[in-house]
Amino acid sequence: MDKTFHYLSGLPRSGNTVVSSLLNQNPDVHSSALSPVCGYLWNLHNTSLNEENALRNPDKSGTNFIFSNLLNNYYSNINKPIIFDREKGWGIPGNLSLIKTYFTKEPKIVYTVRPVVEILASFINIGTDWLDRRMLNHNWTYKTYLSANDNRCDYIMRPYGEMDQAFLALNEIIKKENKDVFHIVEYSDLLSKPQETMDGIYKFIGIESFKHNFNKIIKLETDNDVALGMPADLHKVRPQLNKTSPKPEDILSDYVLSKYSNLEFWRK
């Protein structure tokens, strides 16, 4: 079966898993759990730049064949014509370059977004023990003049962290050469006009729309977050699509709200 591959990426806590679960309602579509393919490609590519025999051999056709068939091999057991590989880092410049080098010159990346303060509030709301452990493991220097939650938010927004990397991807979105590469899905649109939002995704990838059931959402893909020391319900999907998140101002301090509000530069 010929397969067409697309990519599902986005900011954390922005509805990425919900979009994936909805895509899996479509019998022609497979949307993966958080996938290792991006990491595999990155690591293999870097190894090829340093491995002695790879450097010694001027014929790169074998290496290029391995890389270009990575998606086909990984999804060889999936018998559906359209596959979304889901990884938050696909839009990062280095990874986007590898897609264009080895997979396709014209990729289609669906990218979910949400206001930063809502993301921070969502992280705090799901529990903070795992965040505290990560901060300890990363030797995070606590600012004693700030509250625990303020420190947690600063940690989430730290340089080279997950949010910072996601912002690198967002910077790619606004570049003229990538205007047909990315399709932004706003979390608020997903909640307020879900079918229209899903129709936009189908139009972006060039296939017929599918009527979704937003009152019976089932998460088929499995993300074992506990294995990484994260909350078991980090990627839990509710069966009905509705807004239950608390308001950021009910959770976050004025310090965090002032510092991290209005960072949605992709809207400008």
BAMAR-848257 format. One line per 5 residues: number of its first residue (from 1); for each residue x, y, z of N, C-alpha, C. Coordinates in steps of 0.05 Angstrom, whole numbers, always signed. Atoms other than C-alpha are relative to their C-alpha. Last residue first. Layout:
BEGIN
NUM) X Y Z X Y Z X Y Z ~ ...
END
This chain:
BEGIN
268) -4 -27 +10 +14 +776 +284 +4 +0 -30 ~ +26 -11 +8 -17 +711 +306 +4 +27 -14 ~ +9 +12 +24 +50 +674 +306 -27 +11 -10 ~ -9 -16 +23 +76 +724 +357 -9 -12 -27 ~ +11 +15 +23 +34 +692 +412 +7 +15 -26
263) -23 +10 +14 +78 +719 +469 -8 -15 -26 ~ -4 -13 +26 +23 +764 +495 +25 -9 -14 ~ +24 -6 +16 +28 +741 +568 +9 +13 -27 ~ +4 +19 +22 +91 +708 +595 -26 +4 -16 ~ -25 +8 +14 +123 +760 +641 -6 -16 -25
258) -13 -23 +13 +60 +796 +664 +23 -9 -18 ~ +19 -10 +20 +20 +732 +677 +13 +24 -15 ~ +1 +18 +23 +80 +701 +712 -18 +11 -22 ~ -27 +2 +11 +92 +759 +759 +0 -17 -25 ~ -3 -23 +18 +17 +770 +769 +28 +0 -13
253) -4 -26 -14 +15 +700 +797 +1 +23 -21 ~ -26 -13 +3 -15 +640 +761 +1 +27 +14 ~ -22 +17 -8 -72 +595 +782 +27 +14 +1 ~ +8 +14 -25 -137 +634 +779 +22 -18 +11 ~ -2 -19 -22 -107 +683 +729 -9 -12 +27
248) -27 -4 -9 -94 +625 +681 +2 +19 +25 ~ -11 -25 +11 -168 +608 +679 +29 +4 +10 ~ +4 -25 -15 -182 +536 +697 +12 +24 -14 ~ -24 -11 -13 -185 +483 +643 -6 +25 +16 ~ +1 +4 -29 -251 +448 +631 +23 +13 +14
243) -21 -14 -15 -265 +467 +559 -5 -3 +29 ~ +10 -24 -13 -305 +415 +520 +23 +13 +17 ~ -16 -24 +5 -293 +359 +472 -13 +24 +13 ~ +15 -22 +12 -324 +297 +502 +18 +24 -3 ~ +17 +11 +22 -288 +231 +515 -16 +22 -14
238) +27 +3 -10 -232 +267 +554 -18 -10 -23 ~ +20 -14 +17 -162 +253 +529 -28 -5 +11 ~ +27 +11 -2 -105 +236 +576 -19 +17 -17 ~ +12 +0 +27 -37 +257 +552 -27 -13 +0 ~ -11 -23 +15 -8 +277 +620 -12 +3 -28
233) +21 -13 +16 -55 +229 +655 +10 +24 -16 ~ +13 +20 +17 -1 +182 +681 -20 +12 -18 ~ +26 +8 -10 +40 +242 +707 -13 -20 -20 ~ +20 -21 +4 +113 +243 +684 -28 -10 +10 ~ +4 -15 -25 +171 +201 +709 -20 +23 -2
228) -18 -23 +0 +192 +179 +640 -3 +17 +24 ~ -27 +11 +4 +162 +109 +647 +21 +23 -1 ~ -11 +8 -27 +100 +143 +675 +28 -10 -2 ~ -14 -23 -12 +89 +178 +607 +12 -7 +27 ~ -7 +9 -27 +72 +112 +573 +17 +22 +13
223) -24 -15 -8 +37 +144 +513 +7 -8 +29 ~ -9 +4 -28 -12 +96 +479 +26 +16 +5 ~ -29 +1 -3 -50 +112 +415 +7 +0 +30 ~ -10 +26 +8 -124 +95 +411 +30 -3 +5 ~ -29 -1 +5 -150 +154 +450 +10 -28 -6
218) -15 +22 -12 -226 +151 +444 +30 +2 -8 ~ -28 +0 +8 -269 +212 +432 +15 -22 +15 ~ -10 +27 -6 -343 +200 +437 +28 -3 -10 ~ +11 +8 -26 -377 +268 +441 +8 -29 +7 ~ -14 -15 -21 -336 +301 +386 -11 -6 +28
213) +18 +1 -23 -357 +251 +333 +15 +12 +24 ~ -10 +11 -25 -322 +270 +269 -21 +0 +22 ~ +17 -10 -21 -348 +279 +198 +7 -14 +26 ~ +13 +23 -14 -291 +268 +150 -16 +12 +23 ~ +6 -3 -28 -264 +317 +98 -14 -24 +11
208) +28 -5 -6 -236 +295 +32 -4 +2 +30 ~ +18 +23 +1 -161 +300 +24 -28 +8 +7 ~ +11 +5 +26 -111 +355 +7 -16 -26 -2 ~ -14 +24 +11 -66 +358 +68 -12 -10 -26 ~ -28 -5 +0 -88 +430 +84 +15 -24 -13
203) -5 -17 +23 -160 +417 +65 +30 +4 -3 ~ +4 +16 +24 -162 +359 +114 +5 +16 -25 ~ -23 +19 +2 -132 +402 +169 -2 -17 -25 ~ -23 -15 +8 -182 +458 +156 +25 -18 -3 ~ +2 -4 +29 -239 +408 +159 +24 +16 -11
198) -9 +24 +13 -214 +390 +228 -2 +1 -30 ~ -29 +2 -4 -221 +462 +250 +12 -25 -12 ~ -13 -19 +18 -289 +469 +219 +30 -1 +2 ~ +2 +12 +27 -311 +406 +255 +13 +18 -21 ~ -17 +23 +4 -284 +432 +322 -1 -12 -29
193) +10 +8 +27 -312 +502 +323 +16 -24 -10 ~ +24 -16 +7 -307 +527 +395 -12 -8 -27 ~ +22 +2 -19 -260 +475 +425 -25 +13 -10 ~ +7 +29 -3 -213 +465 +366 -23 -4 +18 ~ +16 +7 +24 -215 +540 +353 -9 -29 +1
188) +26 -12 -4 -191 +554 +425 -19 -6 -24 ~ +15 +16 -20 -134 +505 +416 -28 +10 +4 ~ +3 -13 -26 -110 +542 +354 -18 -18 +18 ~ +26 +6 -13 -90 +496 +297 +0 +13 +27 ~ +4 -5 -29 -34 +524 +254 -28 -7 +8
183) +28 -7 -4 -20 +492 +186 -4 +3 +30 ~ +13 +1 -26 +54 +491 +168 -30 +7 -2 ~ -10 +23 -15 +91 +475 +103 -16 -5 +26 ~ +16 +23 +7 +54 +520 +54 +8 -25 +16 ~ +28 -8 -2 +80 +586 +84 -19 -24 -7
178) +15 +21 -13 +148 +555 +97 -30 +5 +1 ~ -5 +25 +14 +189 +596 +48 -15 -24 +12 ~ +14 +1 +25 +157 +660 +75 +4 -27 -14 ~ -18 -5 +23 +181 +648 +146 -15 -4 -26 ~ +5 -27 +11 +126 +654 +199 +19 +7 -23
173) +27 -3 +11 +124 +580 +212 -4 +27 -14 ~ -1 +10 +27 +199 +574 +222 -27 +4 -14 ~ -15 -20 +16 +195 +620 +283 +2 -9 -29 ~ +19 -21 +7 +141 +574 +310 +14 +22 -16 ~ +18 +10 +22 +191 +517 +307 -19 +21 -9
168) -17 +2 +24 +242 +556 +348 -17 -9 -24 ~ +0 -27 +11 +185 +572 +397 +18 +2 -25 ~ +25 -3 +15 +176 +497 +407 -1 +28 -13 ~ -3 +15 +25 +249 +492 +427 -25 +3 -18 ~ -19 -16 +16 +239 +546 +479 +5 -13 -27
163) +14 -23 +10 +178 +510 +505 +17 +17 -18 ~ +19 +9 +19 +215 +444 +511 -15 +24 -12 ~ +20 +19 -10 +275 +475 +545 -21 -6 -22 ~ -5 +27 +10 +334 +507 +509 -19 -21 +11 ~ -14 +2 +26 +327 +571 +550 +6 -29 -6
158) -29 -4 +0 +278 +563 +609 +12 -2 -28 ~ -7 -19 +21 +203 +571 +599 +30 +4 -3 ~ +13 +9 +25 +184 +509 +638 +8 +17 -23 ~ -13 +25 +9 +234 +528 +691 -11 -10 -26 ~ -26 -8 +11 +207 +599 +696 +16 -24 -10
153) +6 -12 +26 +138 +569 +705 +25 +9 -13 ~ +7 +21 +18 +163 +523 +761 -6 +11 -28 ~ -24 +14 +8 +198 +581 +795 -6 -22 -20 ~ -15 -19 +17 +134 +622 +795 +26 -14 -10 ~ +11 +1 +27 +97 +561 +821 +13 +19 -20
148) -7 +26 +12 +144 +554 +880 -11 -1 -29 ~ +14 +23 -10 +138 +628 +896 +8 -25 -14 ~ +24 +7 +16 +191 +679 +879 -14 -25 +13 ~ +18 -22 -2 +241 +714 +925 -26 -5 -17 ~ +15 +1 -25 +277 +649 +936 -20 +22 +3
143) +0 -28 -8 +296 +643 +863 -17 +2 +25 ~ +25 -13 -9 +309 +569 +858 +5 +29 +7 ~ -6 -19 -22 +370 +548 +818 -26 +15 +7 ~ +13 -26 +3 +350 +488 +775 +5 +17 +25 ~ -14 -19 -18 +400 +432 +783 -11 +28 -4
138) -14 -20 +17 +370 +396 +723 +15 +21 +16 ~ -19 +15 +17 +353 +335 +766 +15 +19 -18 ~ -22 +9 -17 +321 +381 +818 +21 -14 -17 ~ -15 -24 -7 +279 +417 +766 +25 -8 +17 ~ -16 -8 +23 +258 +350 +739 +17 +24 +6
133) -22 +20 +3 +237 +325 +807 +17 +8 -24 ~ -20 -5 -21 +198 +390 +820 +23 -20 -3 ~ -15 -24 +8 +162 +382 +753 +22 +6 +20 ~ -18 +8 +21 +143 +311 +771 +16 +24 -10 ~ -22 +17 -11 +114 +333 +837 +20 -7 -22
128) -26 -13 +2 +75 +391 +804 +23 -18 +10 ~ -17 +11 -22 +6 +365 +788 +29 +9 -4 ~ -1 +29 +0 -40 +371 +728 +17 -12 +22 ~ +25 +12 -8 -59 +443 +744 +1 -31 +1 ~ +2 -1 -29 +12 +469 +742 -24 -15 +9
123) -22 +16 -12 +22 +445 +671 -3 +0 +30 ~ +6 +28 +4 -46 +472 +650 +21 -18 +12 ~ +21 +7 -20 -32 +540 +680 -7 -29 -2 ~ -13 +1 -27 +34 +543 +641 -21 -8 +21 ~ -17 +23 -1 -2 +525 +576 +13 -3 +28
118) +18 +23 -2 -56 +576 +588 +16 -26 +2 ~ +9 +0 -28 -2 +629 +601 -20 -23 +5 ~ -21 +11 -18 +31 +610 +535 -10 -1 +29 ~ -14 -22 -15 -32 +620 +493 +19 -11 +21 ~ +17 -9 -22 -46 +556 +453 +15 +23 +14
113) -10 -22 -17 -17 +524 +391 -21 +8 +20 ~ +20 -9 -19 -24 +460 +350 +13 +22 +18 ~ -13 -10 -24 +21 +451 +289 -21 +12 +18 ~ +22 -12 -16 -1 +408 +230 +12 +7 +27 ~ -2 +2 -29 +62 +397 +187 -24 +14 +13
108) +23 -13 -12 +57 +383 +113 +0 -5 +30 ~ +14 +13 -22 +123 +369 +79 -25 +15 +9 ~ +25 -15 -7 +142 +396 +11 -15 -14 +22 ~ -6 -29 +2 +214 +375 -4 -23 +17 +8 ~ +14 -14 +21 +199 +305 +20 +8 +29 +1
103) +27 +10 +4 +231 +251 +63 -15 +13 -23 ~ +3 +29 +3 +307 +256 +65 -29 -10 -6 ~ -23 +13 +12 +329 +328 +56 -6 -29 -7 ~ -3 -9 +28 +263 +363 +68 +23 -14 -14 ~ +24 +9 +15 +249 +322 +131 +3 +7 -30
98) -3 +29 +6 +321 +333 +153 -24 -11 -14 ~ -19 +4 +22 +314 +408 +146 +4 -29 -7 ~ +14 -8 +24 +251 +408 +188 +18 -4 -24 ~ +17 +23 +7 +289 +370 +242 -15 +6 -26 ~ -16 +23 +8 +344 +422 +244 -16 -24 -9
93) -15 -4 +25 +296 +481 +242 +16 -24 -9 ~ -26 -13 -7 +249 +455 +297 +17 +0 -25 ~ -2 -26 +13 +181 +438 +265 +26 +15 +7 ~ -3 +1 +29 +186 +363 +278 +4 +28 -12 ~ -24 -14 +11 +200 +373 +352 +2 +1 -30
88) +1 -29 -5 +131 +359 +383 +24 +15 -14 ~ -23 -7 -16 +128 +290 +351 +2 +30 +3 ~ +4 -21 -20 +68 +257 +319 +25 +3 +17 ~ -20 +6 -21 +78 +219 +254 -1 +23 +20 ~ -12 -23 -13 +13 +227 +216 +20 -10 +21
83) -12 +4 -26 -2 +170 +168 +11 +27 +10 ~ -9 -26 -10 -48 +169 +108 +10 -3 +29 ~ -14 -16 +20 -59 +106 +66 +12 +27 +10 ~ +18 -23 +6 -74 +58 +123 +16 +19 -19 ~ +13 +2 +27 -45 -11 +132 -21 +22 -4
78) +25 -17 +1 +2 +3 +190 -11 +0 -28 ~ +22 +16 -9 +53 -54 +199 -27 +16 +0 ~ +5 +22 +18 +106 -21 +156 -24 -17 +8 ~ +29 +3 +2 +101 +43 +197 -7 -23 -19 ~ +11 -2 -27 +174 +44 +220 -30 -6 +0
73) -7 +24 -16 +199 +18 +153 -14 +1 +28 ~ +13 +24 +11 +161 +69 +112 +6 -25 +17 ~ +29 +0 -6 +182 +125 +159 -14 -24 -11 ~ +4 +4 -29 +256 +106 +157 -30 +0 +7 ~ +20 +21 -5 +258 +96 +82 -7 -4 +29
68) +25 -7 +14 +292 +162 +66 -22 -21 +3 ~ +14 -23 -12 +344 +151 +121 -27 +5 -14 ~ +8 +7 -28 +365 +81 +100 -17 +22 +11 ~ +22 +18 +3 +366 +101 +26 -11 -8 +27 ~ +24 -16 +7 +409 +162 +41 -25 -18 -2
63) +8 -16 -23 +460 +118 +76 -26 +15 -5 ~ +10 +19 -20 +462 +69 +18 -10 +14 +25 ~ +26 +10 +8 +468 +125 -33 -12 -19 +20 ~ +19 -4 -22 +524 +161 +4 -28 -12 -7 ~ +27 +7 +10 +580 +137 -42 -20 +1 +24
58) +12 -23 +14 +642 +174 -19 -28 -5 -11 ~ +14 +9 +24 +658 +121 +33 -13 +24 -14 ~ -19 +11 +19 +711 +143 +84 -13 -6 -27 ~ -16 -22 +10 +664 +189 +122 +19 -10 -22 ~ +18 -17 +15 +614 +132 +130 +14 +24 -12
53) +4 +12 +26 +671 +87 +149 -20 +15 -17 ~ -24 +0 +17 +694 +134 +204 -5 -11 -28 ~ -8 +27 +1 +625 +150 +235 +22 -3 -21 ~ -23 +4 -16 +621 +225 +248 +11 -29 -1 ~ -19 -22 +4 +572 +254 +199 +26 -5 +15
48) -12 +2 +27 +534 +189 +193 +20 +22 -5 ~ -19 +22 +1 +524 +189 +268 +14 -2 -27 ~ -25 -10 -13 +492 +258 +264 +21 -22 +1 ~ -13 -20 +17 +442 +232 +212 +26 +10 +13 ~ -13 +14 +22 +427 +170 +253 +15 +20 -18
43) -23 +14 -11 +414 +212 +316 +15 -15 -23 ~ -20 -19 -9 +368 +261 +281 +26 -14 +9 ~ -12 -14 +24 +331 +208 +243 +22 +19 +8 ~ -16 +19 +15 +320 +165 +305 +15 +13 -23 ~ -25 +4 -14 +298 +225 +345 +18 -20 -14
38) -15 -25 +2 +246 +244 +293 +27 -3 +14 ~ -12 -2 +27 +223 +172 +287 +18 +25 -3 ~ -29 -3 -2 +213 +164 +363 +14 +5 -27 ~ -16 +18 +17 +138 +178 +359 +30 +5 +4 ~ -24 -16 +2 +89 +207 +409 +22 -18 -11
33) -8 -10 -26 +31 +161 +394 +25 +17 -4 ~ -16 +16 -19 +15 +157 +321 -1 +11 +28 ~ -16 -20 -14 -40 +184 +277 +13 -14 +24 ~ -13 +10 -24 -67 +133 +227 +16 +23 +12 ~ -22 -15 -13 -116 +159 +176 +10 -16 +24
28) -22 -2 +18 -162 +125 +125 +25 +12 +12 ~ -10 +27 +7 -213 +101 +176 +24 +0 -19 ~ +2 +3 +29 -220 +172 +204 +12 -27 -8 ~ +27 +8 +6 -231 +167 +279 -4 -5 -30 ~ +2 +29 +0 -155 +167 +286 -29 -10 -2
23) -9 +10 +26 -154 +239 +265 -3 -30 -1 ~ +21 -6 +19 -196 +256 +327 +8 -11 -28 ~ +22 +19 -5 -147 +221 +373 -23 +4 -20 ~ -8 +27 +8 -89 +259 +342 -22 -20 +3 ~ +0 +0 +29 -125 +325 +348 +8 -27 -11
18) +28 +0 +8 -138 +310 +421 -2 -1 -30 ~ +10 +27 -3 -65 +292 +432 -29 -3 -8 ~ -13 +18 +19 -42 +358 +403 -10 -29 +1 ~ +20 +15 +14 -92 +399 +442 +11 -19 -20 ~ +15 -17 +19 -44 +454 +464 -20 -16 -16
13) +26 -7 -12 -14 +424 +527 -17 +17 -18 ~ +11 +18 -20 +56 +425 +496 -26 +11 +11 ~ -7 -7 -27 +65 +468 +434 -11 -21 +19 ~ +13 -22 -13 +58 +434 +367 +11 +7 +28 ~ -18 -12 -19 +72 +376 +321 -15 +22 +15
8) +17 -14 -20 +33 +329 +277 +18 +9 +22 ~ -13 -3 -26 +70 +308 +214 -18 +16 +18 ~ +2 -27 -9 +47 +280 +147 +10 +1 +29 ~ -7 -7 -28 +63 +216 +111 -2 +30 +4 ~ -8 -28 +0 +29 +189 +49 +4 +8 +29
3) +7 -16 -23 +27 +114 +42 +10 +29 -3 ~ -13 -26 +0 +25 +69 -19 -10 +17 +24 ~ +17 -24 +0 +0 +0 +0 +18 +25 +0
END
